[in-house]
Amino acid sequence: MSLMPDEDTVRDALRQVDDPEVGMNIVDLGLVYNIAVGESAVFVDVTMTTAACPMADMIMDDMRNAIRPLVPQGTAVEVELVWDPPWSPDKMSGFAREHFGWSPGAA
């Protein structure tokens, strides 16, 4: 029996998925809100920086493709686009904030 990955392993795989409009991975951008690994499925809640993001479908497909090699064949990989809470730059990792020159309280 194949083992399911833990949440950290899934998160590490998602670091390989970039938002092509900003050139940074979705984890450091703070777009991945929740990862849950069940017995027969992996669930991920993700948001976009804006509801008008033209890359949302591609990013979600890339996420599924990054997770599938980690799970046993036939395992469901569910990626759900959510808007609550709304994304804001304060959700970015320290690395991403430094890269983009953003600091808390900056306009």
C-alpha positions in Angstrom: 0.0 0.0 0.0 1.3 3.4 -1.0 1.5 6.1 1.6 -0.1 9.5 1.3 2.2 12.5 1.5 2.0 14.8 4.5 1.0 18.4 4.2 4.6 19.7 4.2 5.4 17.4 1.3 2.4 18.7 -0.7 3.4 22.3 0.2 7.0 21.7 -1.0 5.6 20.3 -4.3 3.5 23.4 -4.7 6.6 25.6 -4.4 7.3 24.4 -7.9 4.2 26.1 -9.2 4.7 29.7 -10.2 2.3 32.5 -10.8 3.7 33.5 -14.2 2.5 37.0 -14.0 4.7 37.8 -11.0 7.4 35.1 -11.4 7.1 33.7 -7.9 5.8 30.4 -6.5 2.3 30.3 -5.2 3.3 29.2 -1.7 5.6 32.1 -1.1 3.0 34.4 -2.6 0.6 33.2 0.1 -2.0 31.9 -2.4 -2.2 28.4 -0.8 -4.7 28.7 2.1 -5.2 25.2 3.2 -3.9 21.7 2.5 -5.7 18.6 3.8 -4.5 15.1 3.2 -7.2 12.4 3.6 -7.0 8.6 3.2 -8.1 8.8 -0.5 -7.8 12.5 -1.5 -5.7 15.6 -1.2 -7.6 18.9 -0.9 -6.1 22.3 -1.4 -7.7 25.7 -1.1 -6.0 28.3 -3.2 -6.8 31.9 -4.1 -5.5 34.4 -6.6 -4.1 37.8 -6.2 -7.1 39.2 -8.0 -10.5 37.7 -9.2 -9.6 38.9 -12.7 -6.5 36.6 -12.8 -6.3 35.2 -16.3 -3.9 32.5 -15.2 -6.2 30.9 -12.5 -7.1 27.8 -14.6 -3.5 27.2 -15.6 -2.2 27.6 -12.1 -4.8 25.2 -10.7 -3.9 22.6 -13.4 -0.2 23.0 -12.5 -1.0 22.5 -8.9 -2.8 19.2 -9.7 0.1 18.1 -11.8 2.6 18.9 -9.0 0.6 16.8 -6.5 -0.3 13.8 -8.6 3.2 12.2 -8.6 3.1 12.2 -4.7 -0.1 10.2 -4.3 -1.1 6.7 -5.2 -2.8 6.2 -8.5 -6.5 6.8 -8.4 -6.2 9.3 -5.5 -8.4 12.4 -5.9 -6.5 15.7 -6.1 -9.1 18.5 -5.4 -8.0 22.1 -5.9 -10.6 24.6 -4.9 -10.5 28.3 -5.8 -11.6 30.4 -2.8 -11.9 34.1 -2.3 -12.4 34.3 1.5 -10.3 35.7 3.0 -9.3 38.0 0.2 -5.6 37.8 -0.7 -3.4 40.7 0.4 0.4 41.2 0.3 0.7 40.5 4.0 0.0 36.8 3.2 3.4 36.6 1.4 6.4 34.9 3.0 9.2 37.0 4.2 11.2 35.9 1.1 8.5 37.2 -1.2 8.0 40.4 0.7 11.7 41.1 0.5 11.9 40.1 -3.2 9.1 42.6 -4.1 10.2 45.3 -1.7 7.0 45.2 0.3 6.8 45.7 4.0 3.8 45.7 6.4 2.2 49.1 6.4 3.6 50.0 3.0 1.0 51.5 0.6 
